[in-house]
Amino acid sequence: METLLKYCYGNHPKSGKIKRLGRKCLEILATRGEIELLELVRELGIKTEKWRGYEKPAKTFYHVVNPLKEIQIIDSVKRKEGRKFRTIYYYTPEKFEANMKAFVRGTLEFLNSLKKI
């Protein structure tokens, strides 16, 4: 798990808080499967802000979830409900596995092509 967190958030001492929140986010999503955005924000203990009558998470939330979305271990979808939208975050281990296999395959192909030069 530490390697995955280091891969996502780096190894700088100042990224410790974000790593802890990333671990907690993964644990929440792995146990629940899916969760609504504001509920996830509250469970992580991140502040929310009011913007044009809409409650949105602080930037810290996006610093936590964007690296996890980039490696495809979590994903989100917006659902329209009446006039409002709801964002649902969910755990996607199958996408993550396929992404990592493609990453390893591509890296090995690149490294093997360097040997031939």
N, CA, C and O atoms as a GROMACS GRO file, in nm:
protein
  468
    1MET      N    1   0.082  -0.119   0.000
    1MET     CA    2   0.000   0.000   0.000
    1MET      C    3   0.086   0.126   0.000
    1MET      O    4   0.054   0.224  -0.066
    2GLU      N    5   0.196   0.122   0.075
    2GLU     CA    6   0.284   0.238   0.081
    2GLU      C    7   0.342   0.273  -0.056
    2GLU      O    8   0.358   0.390  -0.089
    3THR      N    9   0.374   0.170  -0.134
    3THR     CA   10   0.428   0.194  -0.267
    3THR      C   11   0.325   0.262  -0.356
    3THR      O   12   0.359   0.354  -0.431
    4LEU      N   13   0.201   0.218  -0.348
    4LEU     CA   14   0.094   0.279  -0.426
    4LEU      C   15   0.075   0.425  -0.386
    4LEU      O   16   0.061   0.512  -0.472
    5LEU      N   17   0.075   0.453  -0.256
    5LEU     CA   18   0.058   0.590  -0.209
    5LEU      C   19   0.176   0.678  -0.250
    5LEU      O   20   0.157   0.794  -0.285
    6LYS      N   21   0.296   0.621  -0.247
    6LYS     CA   22   0.415   0.695  -0.290
    6LYS      C   23   0.408   0.724  -0.440
    6LYS      O   24   0.447   0.831  -0.485
    7TYR      N   25   0.359   0.627  -0.516
    7TYR     CA   26   0.342   0.643  -0.660
    7TYR      C   27   0.242   0.755  -0.691
    7TYR      O   28   0.262   0.834  -0.783
    8CYS      N   29   0.134   0.761  -0.613
    8CYS     CA   30   0.029   0.861  -0.636
    8CYS      C   31   0.067   1.000  -0.588
    8CYS      O   32   0.044   1.099  -0.658
    9TYR      N   33   0.124   1.008  -0.468
    9TYR     CA   34   0.141   1.138  -0.402
    9TYR      C   35   0.285   1.182  -0.385
    9TYR      O   36   0.310   1.292  -0.335
   10GLY      N   37   0.380   1.101  -0.425
   10GLY     CA   38   0.520   1.138  -0.410
   10GLY      C   39   0.572   1.102  -0.273
   10GLY      O   40   0.502   1.041  -0.192
   11ASN      N   41   0.697   1.141  -0.246
   11ASN     CA   42   0.762   1.103  -0.122
   11ASN      C   43   0.804   1.223  -0.038
   11ASN      O   44   0.886   1.210   0.052
   12HIS      N   45   0.749   1.339  -0.067
   12HIS     CA   46   0.785   1.460   0.006
   12HIS      C   47   0.722   1.457   0.146
   12HIS      O   48   0.607   1.414   0.160
   13PRO      N   49   0.794   1.502   0.248
   13PRO     CA   50   0.737   1.502   0.383
   13PRO      C   51   0.606   1.580   0.395
   13PRO      O   52   0.521   1.546   0.478
   14LYS      N   53   0.588   1.684   0.314
   14LYS     CA   54   0.465   1.763   0.321
   14LYS      C   55   0.344   1.690   0.262
   14LYS      O   56   0.231   1.734   0.280
   15SER      N   57   0.367   1.580   0.191
   15SER     CA   58   0.254   1.507   0.133
   15SER      C   59   0.197   1.403   0.229
   15SER      O   60   0.109   1.326   0.192
   16GLY      N   61   0.246   1.399   0.351
   16GLY     CA   62   0.201   1.300   0.450
   16GLY      C   63   0.053   1.305   0.478
   16GLY      O   64  -0.012   1.201   0.484
   17LYS      N   65  -0.003   1.426   0.494
   17LYS     CA   66  -0.147   1.440   0.522
   17LYS      C   67  -0.229   1.388   0.404
   17LYS      O   68  -0.329   1.318   0.423
   18ILE      N   69  -0.188   1.424   0.284
   18ILE     CA   70  -0.261   1.381   0.165
   18ILE      C   71  -0.254   1.230   0.150
   18ILE      O   72  -0.352   1.166   0.112
   19LYS      N   73  -0.138   1.170   0.181
   19LYS     CA   74  -0.125   1.024   0.176
   19LYS      C   75  -0.220   0.957   0.274
   19LYS      O   76  -0.285   0.858   0.240
   20ARG      N   77  -0.229   1.011   0.395
   20ARG     CA   78  -0.320   0.954   0.496
   20ARG      C   79  -0.466   0.962   0.448
   20ARG      O   80  -0.543   0.867   0.463
   21LEU      N   81  -0.501   1.076   0.390
   21LEU     CA   82  -0.637   1.092   0.338
   21LEU      C   83  -0.661   1.000   0.218
   21LEU      O   84  -0.772   0.948   0.201
   22GLY      N   85  -0.559   0.979   0.136
   22GLY     CA   86  -0.570   0.886   0.023
   22GLY      C   87  -0.594   0.744   0.068
   22GLY      O   88  -0.677   0.673   0.012
   23ARG      N   89  -0.522   0.702   0.171
   23ARG     CA   90  -0.540   0.568   0.228
   23ARG      C   91  -0.683   0.554   0.284
   23ARG      O   92  -0.750   0.454   0.260
   24LYS      N   93  -0.726   0.657   0.358
   24LYS     CA   94  -0.860   0.653   0.416
   24LYS      C   95  -0.967   0.650   0.307
   24LYS      O   96  -1.067   0.579   0.320
   25CYS      N   97  -0.947   0.727   0.202
   25CYS     CA   98  -1.040   0.729   0.089
   25CYS      C   99  -1.052   0.591   0.026
   25CYS      O  100  -1.162   0.544  -0.001
   26LEU      N  101  -0.938   0.526   0.003
   26LEU     CA  102  -0.940   0.391  -0.054
   26LEU      C  103  -1.010   0.292   0.038
   26LEU      O  104  -1.086   0.207  -0.009
   27GLU      N  105  -0.985   0.302   0.168
   27GLU     CA  106  -1.050   0.212   0.263
   27GLU      C  107  -1.202   0.231   0.262
   27GLU      O  108  -1.277   0.133   0.264
   28ILE      N  109  -1.247   0.356   0.259
   28ILE     CA  110  -1.390   0.385   0.256
   28ILE      C  111  -1.454   0.328   0.130
   28ILE      O  112  -1.556   0.260   0.136
   29LEU      N  113  -1.392   0.357   0.015
   29LEU     CA  114  -1.449   0.313  -0.112
   29LEU      C  115  -1.442   0.161  -0.128
   29LEU      O  116  -1.532   0.101  -0.187
   30ALA      N  117  -1.337   0.098  -0.077
   30ALA     CA  118  -1.325  -0.047  -0.088
   30ALA      C  119  -1.431  -0.117  -0.004
   30ALA      O  120  -1.482  -0.222  -0.044
   31THR      N  121  -1.465  -0.061   0.111
   31THR     CA  122  -1.565  -0.126   0.196
   31THR      C  123  -1.707  -0.097   0.149
   31THR      O  124  -1.793  -0.184   0.154
   32ARG      N  125  -1.731   0.025   0.102
   32ARG     CA  126  -1.867   0.062   0.061
   32ARG      C  127  -1.896   0.036  -0.086
   32ARG      O  128  -2.011   0.013  -0.123
   33GLY      N  129  -1.795   0.040  -0.170
   33GLY     CA  130  -1.817   0.024  -0.314
   33GLY      C  131  -1.838   0.157  -0.383
   33GLY      O  132  -1.765   0.192  -0.476
   34GLU      N  133  -1.938   0.233  -0.338
   34GLU     CA  134  -1.962   0.366  -0.393
   34GLU      C  135  -2.017   0.458  -0.285
   34GLU      O  136  -2.076   0.412  -0.187
   35ILE      N  137  -1.996   0.589  -0.305
   35ILE     CA  138  -2.039   0.687  -0.205
   35ILE      C  139  -2.056   0.822  -0.274
   35ILE      O  140  -1.985   0.853  -0.369
   36GLU      N  141  -2.150   0.900  -0.226
   36GLU     CA  142  -2.177   1.031  -0.282
   36GLU      C  143  -2.066   1.128  -0.241
   36GLU      O  144  -2.007   1.114  -0.134
   37LEU      N  145  -2.037   1.225  -0.325
   37LEU     CA  146  -1.925   1.318  -0.308
   37LEU      C  147  -1.923   1.384  -0.170
   37LEU      O  148  -1.822   1.374  -0.099
   38LEU      N  149  -2.029   1.450  -0.130
   38LEU     CA  150  -2.027   1.524  -0.003
   38LEU      C  151  -2.017   1.429   0.116
   38LEU      O  152  -1.960   1.466   0.219
   39GLU      N  153  -2.072   1.311   0.105
   39GLU     CA  154  -2.060   1.213   0.212
   39GLU      C  155  -1.914   1.169   0.227
   39GLU      O  156  -1.863   1.156   0.338
   40LEU      N  157  -1.846   1.147   0.114
   40LEU     CA  158  -1.705   1.110   0.115
   40LEU      C  159  -1.621   1.222   0.176
   40LEU      O  160  -1.529   1.197   0.254
   41VAL      N  161  -1.652   1.346   0.139
   41VAL     CA  162  -1.580   1.462   0.192
   41VAL      C  163  -1.593   1.467   0.344
   41VAL      O  164  -1.494   1.489   0.414
   42ARG      N  165  -1.713   1.446   0.394
   42ARG     CA  166  -1.736   1.450   0.540
   42ARG      C  167  -1.662   1.335   0.609
   42ARG      O  168  -1.604   1.354   0.716
   43GLU      N  169  -1.664   1.216   0.549
   43GLU     CA  170  -1.596   1.102   0.610
   43GLU      C  171  -1.445   1.124   0.615
   43GLU      O  172  -1.378   1.078   0.708
   44LEU      N  173  -1.392   1.194   0.515
   44LEU     CA  174  -1.248   1.223   0.514
   44LEU      C  175  -1.212   1.338   0.608
   44LEU      O  176  -1.095   1.359   0.639
   45GLY      N  177  -1.312   1.413   0.652
   45GLY     CA  178  -1.287   1.525   0.742
   45GLY      C  179  -1.237   1.649   0.672
   45GLY      O  180  -1.166   1.730   0.732
   46ILE      N  181  -1.274   1.665   0.546
   46ILE     CA  182  -1.231   1.781   0.467
   46ILE      C  183  -1.341   1.887   0.472
   46ILE      O  184  -1.459   1.854   0.467
   47LYS      N  185  -1.301   2.013   0.481
   47LYS     CA  186  -1.398   2.123   0.487
   47LYS      C  187  -1.470   2.139   0.353
   47LYS      O  188  -1.419   2.101   0.248
   48THR      N  189  -1.590   2.198   0.361
   48THR     CA  190  -1.663   2.232   0.239
   48THR      C  191  -1.681   2.383   0.235
   48THR      O  192  -1.674   2.452   0.337
   49GLU      N  193  -1.705   2.434   0.114
   49GLU     CA  194  -1.725   2.577   0.093
   49GLU      C  195  -1.857   2.597   0.021
   49GLU      O  196  -1.902   2.510  -0.053
   50LYS      N  197  -1.919   2.712   0.044
   50LYS     CA  198  -2.041   2.748  -0.028
   50LYS      C  199  -2.001   2.829  -0.151
   50LYS      O  200  -1.919   2.921  -0.143
   51TRP      N  201  -2.060   2.794  -0.264
   51TRP     CA  202  -2.031   2.866  -0.388
   51TRP      C  203  -2.160   2.872  -0.469
   51TRP      O  204  -2.207   2.769  -0.518
   52ARG      N  205  -2.216   2.991  -0.484
   52ARG     CA  206  -2.340   3.012  -0.558
   52ARG      C  207  -2.452   2.918  -0.511
   52ARG      O  208  -2.526   2.862  -0.592
   53GLY      N  209  -2.462   2.903  -0.382
   53GLY     CA  210  -2.567   2.819  -0.325
   53GLY      C  211  -2.538   2.670  -0.331
   53GLY      O  212  -2.623   2.589  -0.294
   54TYR      N  213  -2.420   2.634  -0.376
   54TYR     CA  214  -2.382   2.494  -0.390
   54TYR      C  215  -2.270   2.465  -0.291
   54TYR      O  216  -2.177   2.544  -0.277
   55GLU      N  217  -2.278   2.353  -0.224
   55GLU     CA  218  -2.174   2.314  -0.130
   55GLU      C  219  -2.070   2.231  -0.205
   55GLU      O  220  -2.103   2.130  -0.267
   56LYS      N  221  -1.945   2.274  -0.200
   56LYS     CA  222  -1.838   2.202  -0.270
   56LYS      C  223  -1.721   2.179  -0.176
   56LYS      O  224  -1.701   2.255  -0.081
   57PRO      N  225  -1.643   2.075  -0.203
   57PRO     CA  226  -1.528   2.046  -0.117
   57PRO      C  227  -1.413   2.142  -0.141
   57PRO      O  228  -1.401   2.203  -0.247
   58ALA      N  229  -1.328   2.155  -0.040
   58ALA     CA  230  -1.207   2.236  -0.053
   58ALA      C  231  -1.111   2.167  -0.151
   58ALA      O  232  -1.128   2.050  -0.183
   59LYS      N  233  -1.012   2.240  -0.197
   59LYS     CA  234  -0.916   2.187  -0.295
   59LYS      C  235  -0.846   2.061  -0.246
   59LYS      O  236  -0.807   1.977  -0.327
   60THR      N  237  -0.830   2.048  -0.116
   60THR     CA  238  -0.762   1.931  -0.060
   60THR      C  239  -0.827   1.802  -0.109
   60THR      O  240  -0.757   1.704  -0.136
   61PHE      N  241  -0.959   1.802  -0.120
   61PHE     CA  242  -1.030   1.683  -0.165
   61PHE      C  243  -0.981   1.640  -0.303
   61PHE      O  244  -0.957   1.521  -0.327
   62TYR      N  245  -0.965   1.735  -0.393
   62TYR     CA  246  -0.923   1.702  -0.528
   62TYR      C  247  -0.775   1.662  -0.533
   62TYR      O  248  -0.735   1.585  -0.620
   63HIS      N  249  -0.695   1.714  -0.440
   63HIS     CA  250  -0.556   1.668  -0.429
   63HIS      C  251  -0.550   1.522  -0.386
   63HIS      O  252  -0.455   1.451  -0.419
   64VAL      N  253  -0.652   1.477  -0.313
   64VAL     CA  254  -0.658   1.338  -0.268
   64VAL      C  255  -0.711   1.247  -0.380
   64VAL      O  256  -0.648   1.146  -0.411
   65VAL      N  257  -0.824   1.282  -0.441
   65VAL     CA  258  -0.890   1.189  -0.534
   65VAL      C  259  -0.833   1.190  -0.676
   65VAL      O  260  -0.837   1.087  -0.744
   66ASN      N  261  -0.780   1.303  -0.722
   66ASN     CA  262  -0.733   1.306  -0.862
   66ASN      C  263  -0.622   1.206  -0.892
   66ASN      O  264  -0.628   1.140  -0.996
   67PRO      N  265  -0.519   1.190  -0.807
   67PRO     CA  266  -0.419   1.087  -0.836
   67PRO      C  267  -0.477   0.946  -0.836
   67PRO      O  268  -0.434   0.861  -0.914
   68LEU      N  269  -0.575   0.920  -0.750
   68LEU     CA  270  -0.639   0.788  -0.747
   68LEU      C  271  -0.724   0.766  -0.871
   68LEU      O  272  -0.732   0.654  -0.922
   69LYS      N  273  -0.786   0.872  -0.922
   69LYS     CA  274  -0.862   0.860  -1.046
   69LYS      C  275  -0.768   0.842  -1.166
   69LYS      O  276  -0.800   0.771  -1.261
   70GLU      N  277  -0.652   0.905  -1.160
   70GLU     CA  278  -0.556   0.896  -1.270
   70GLU      C  279  -0.505   0.753  -1.289
   70GLU      O  280  -0.486   0.709  -1.403
   71ILE      N  281  -0.484   0.681  -1.180
   71ILE     CA  282  -0.439   0.542  -1.192
   71ILE      C  283  -0.558   0.447  -1.202
   71ILE      O  284  -0.540   0.325  -1.206
   72GLN      N  285  -0.678   0.501  -1.204
   72GLN     CA  286  -0.804   0.429  -1.226
   72GLN      C  287  -0.838   0.329  -1.117
   72GLN      O  288  -0.901   0.226  -1.145
   73ILE      N  289  -0.799   0.356  -0.994
   73ILE     CA  290  -0.841   0.269  -0.884
   73ILE      C  291  -0.975   0.317  -0.828
   73ILE      O  292  -1.048   0.240  -0.766
   74ILE      N  293  -1.007   0.446  -0.852
   74ILE     CA  294  -1.141   0.495  -0.823
   74ILE      C  295  -1.190   0.572  -0.946
   74ILE      O  296  -1.110   0.611  -1.031
   75ASP      N  297  -1.320   0.592  -0.953
   75ASP     CA  298  -1.378   0.667  -1.064
   75ASP      C  299  -1.498   0.742  -1.011
   75ASP      O  300  -1.545   0.716  -0.900
   76SER      N  301  -1.550   0.834  -1.091
   76SER     CA  302  -1.668   0.909  -1.050
   76SER      C  303  -1.761   0.923  -1.169
   76SER      O  304  -1.720   0.915  -1.284
   77VAL      N  305  -1.887   0.944  -1.137
   77VAL     CA  306  -1.988   0.965  -1.240
   77VAL      C  307  -2.086   1.070  -1.187
   77VAL      O  308  -2.121   1.070  -1.069
   78LYS      N  309  -2.130   1.158  -1.277
   78LYS     CA  310  -2.230   1.258  -1.240
   78LYS      C  311  -2.366   1.208  -1.286
   78LYS      O  312  -2.382   1.166  -1.401
   79ARG      N  313  -2.463   1.213  -1.196
   79ARG     CA  314  -2.598   1.171  -1.228
   79ARG      C  315  -2.691   1.291  -1.210
   79ARG      O  316  -2.685   1.361  -1.109
   80LYS      N  317  -2.776   1.312  -1.309
   80LYS     CA  318  -2.871   1.422  -1.300
   80LYS      C  319  -2.994   1.375  -1.225
   80LYS      O  320  -3.054   1.273  -1.259
   81GLU      N  321  -3.030   1.451  -1.124
   81GLU     CA  322  -3.150   1.422  -1.045
   81GLU      C  323  -3.232   1.549  -1.038
   81GLU      O  324  -3.205   1.638  -0.958
   82GLY      N  325  -3.332   1.557  -1.123
   82GLY     CA  326  -3.411   1.680  -1.132
   82GLY      C  327  -3.328   1.790  -1.194
   82GLY      O  328  -3.276   1.776  -1.305
   83ARG      N  329  -3.316   1.900  -1.122
   83ARG     CA  330  -3.237   2.012  -1.172
   83ARG      C  331  -3.093   2.010  -1.122
   83ARG      O  332  -3.011   2.090  -1.164
   84LYS      N  333  -3.064   1.917  -1.032
   84LYS     CA  334  -2.931   1.910  -0.972
   84LYS      C  335  -2.856   1.786  -1.020
   84LYS      O  336  -2.915   1.691  -1.072
   85PHE      N  337  -2.725   1.790  -1.001
   85PHE     CA  338  -2.640   1.677  -1.032
   85PHE      C  339  -2.584   1.619  -0.903
   85PHE      O  340  -2.557   1.693  -0.808
   86ARG      N  341  -2.567   1.488  -0.899
   86ARG     CA  342  -2.502   1.421  -0.787
   86ARG      C  343  -2.379   1.350  -0.840
   86ARG      O  344  -2.386   1.282  -0.942
   87THR      N  345  -2.267   1.366  -0.772
   87THR     CA  346  -2.144   1.298  -0.812
   87THR      C  347  -2.124   1.179  -0.719
   87THR      O  348  -2.123   1.193  -0.597
   88ILE      N  349  -2.107   1.063  -0.780
   88ILE     CA  350  -2.086   0.940  -0.707
   88ILE      C  351  -1.944   0.891  -0.734
   88ILE      O  352  -1.902   0.881  -0.849
   89TYR      N  353  -1.870   0.861  -0.628
   89TYR     CA  354  -1.737   0.803  -0.640
   89TYR      C  355  -1.747   0.654  -0.612
   89TYR      O  356  -1.819   0.613  -0.521
   90TYR      N  357  -1.676   0.574  -0.690
   90TYR     CA  358  -1.679   0.429  -0.668
   90TYR      C  359  -1.543   0.366  -0.692
   90TYR      O  360  -1.457   0.421  -0.762
   91TYR      N  361  -1.527   0.249  -0.632
   91TYR     CA  362  -1.402   0.173  -0.632
   91TYR      C  363  -1.398   0.084  -0.756
   91TYR      O  364  -1.495   0.013  -0.783
   92THR      N  365  -1.287   0.088  -0.832
   92THR     CA  366  -1.277   0.011  -0.957
   92THR      C  367  -1.147  -0.069  -0.963
   92THR      O  368  -1.056  -0.032  -1.037
   93PRO      N  369  -1.136  -0.179  -0.888
   93PRO     CA  370  -1.012  -0.256  -0.890
   93PRO      C  371  -0.985  -0.323  -1.025
   93PRO      O  372  -0.869  -0.345  -1.060
   94GLU      N  373  -1.090  -0.356  -1.100
   94GLU     CA  374  -1.070  -0.420  -1.232
   94GLU      C  375  -1.003  -0.323  -1.329
   94GLU      O  376  -0.912  -0.361  -1.402
   95LYS      N  377  -1.049  -0.197  -1.331
   95LYS     CA  378  -0.987  -0.097  -1.417
   95LYS      C  379  -0.843  -0.072  -1.376
   95LYS      O  380  -0.755  -0.055  -1.461
   96PHE      N  381  -0.818  -0.069  -1.245
   96PHE     CA  382  -0.684  -0.047  -1.194
   96PHE      C  383  -0.591  -0.160  -1.239
   96PHE      O  384  -0.479  -0.134  -1.284
   97GLU      N  385  -0.637  -0.283  -1.229
   97GLU     CA  386  -0.555  -0.397  -1.270
   97GLU      C  387  -0.522  -0.390  -1.419
   97GLU      O  388  -0.407  -0.412  -1.458
   98ALA      N  389  -0.621  -0.361  -1.502
   98ALA     CA  390  -0.597  -0.349  -1.646
   98ALA      C  391  -0.502  -0.235  -1.676
   98ALA      O  392  -0.414  -0.248  -1.761
   99ASN      N  393  -0.517  -0.122  -1.605
   99ASN     CA  394  -0.430  -0.006  -1.624
   99ASN      C  395  -0.285  -0.039  -1.588
   99ASN      O  396  -0.193  -0.002  -1.660
  100MET      N  397  -0.265  -0.108  -1.477
  100MET     CA  398  -0.130  -0.142  -1.433
  100MET      C  399  -0.065  -0.245  -1.526
  100MET      O  400   0.055  -0.237  -1.553
  101LYS      N  401  -0.143  -0.341  -1.576
  101LYS     CA  402  -0.088  -0.437  -1.672
  101LYS      C  403  -0.044  -0.366  -1.800
  101LYS      O  404   0.063  -0.396  -1.854
  102ALA      N  405  -0.125  -0.272  -1.847
  102ALA     CA  406  -0.089  -0.196  -1.967
  102ALA      C  407   0.035  -0.110  -1.940
  102ALA      O  408   0.120  -0.096  -2.028
  103PHE      N  409   0.044  -0.053  -1.821
  103PHE     CA  410   0.159   0.029  -1.783
  103PHE      C  411   0.287  -0.055  -1.784
  103PHE      O  412   0.388  -0.013  -1.840
  104VAL      N  413   0.283  -0.172  -1.722
  104VAL     CA  414   0.400  -0.259  -1.715
  104VAL      C  415   0.439  -0.306  -1.856
  104VAL      O  416   0.556  -0.304  -1.892
  105ARG      N  417   0.339  -0.348  -1.934
  105ARG     CA  418   0.366  -0.394  -2.071
  105ARG      C  419   0.431  -0.284  -2.154
  105ARG      O  420   0.530  -0.308  -2.223
  106GLY      N  421   0.376  -0.163  -2.147
  106GLY     CA  422   0.431  -0.051  -2.223
  106GLY      C  423   0.571  -0.014  -2.179
  106GLY      O  424   0.657   0.016  -2.262
  107THR      N  425   0.595  -0.017  -2.050
  107THR     CA  426   0.727   0.016  -1.997
  107THR      C  427   0.831  -0.087  -2.041
  107THR      O  428   0.941  -0.052  -2.082
  108LEU      N  429   0.794  -0.215  -2.032
  108LEU     CA  430   0.887  -0.320  -2.075
  108LEU      C  431   0.917  -0.312  -2.224
  108LEU      O  432   1.031  -0.333  -2.265
  109GLU      N  433   0.817  -0.283  -2.305
  109GLU     CA  434   0.840  -0.267  -2.449
  109GLU      C  435   0.936  -0.153  -2.476
  109GLU      O  436   1.025  -0.164  -2.560
  110PHE      N  437   0.918  -0.042  -2.404
  110PHE     CA  438   1.007   0.072  -2.421
  110PHE      C  439   1.150   0.037  -2.381
  110PHE      O  440   1.244   0.067  -2.454
  111LEU      N  441   1.166  -0.027  -2.266
  111LEU     CA  442   1.300  -0.063  -2.218
  111LEU      C  443   1.367  -0.164  -2.311
  111LEU      O  444   1.487  -0.156  -2.334
  112ASN      N  445   1.291  -0.259  -2.363
  112ASN     CA  446   1.347  -0.357  -2.456
  112ASN      C  447   1.386  -0.292  -2.589
  112ASN      O  448   1.481  -0.335  -2.653
  113SER      N  449   1.312  -0.189  -2.629
  113SER     CA  450   1.348  -0.119  -2.754
  113SER      C  451   1.480  -0.043  -2.736
  113SER      O  452   1.551  -0.022  -2.834
  114LEU      N  453   1.512  -0.001  -2.616
  114LEU     CA  454   1.638   0.069  -2.590
  114LEU      C  455   1.757  -0.026  -2.603
  114LEU      O  456   1.866   0.016  -2.644
  115LYS      N  457   1.737  -0.153  -2.568
  115LYS     CA  458   1.846  -0.250  -2.579
  115LYS      C  459   1.886  -0.272  -2.726
  115LYS      O  460   2.003  -0.298  -2.755
  116LYS      N  461   1.790  -0.261  -2.815
  116LYS     CA  462   1.815  -0.288  -2.957
  116LYS      C  463   1.889  -0.175  -3.027
  116LYS      O  464   1.944  -0.193  -3.136
  117ILE      N  465   1.891  -0.060  -2.964
  117ILE     CA  466   1.956   0.057  -3.029
  117ILE      C  467   2.104   0.051  -3.016
  117ILE      O  468   2.174   0.140  -3.064
   0.00000   0.00000   0.00000
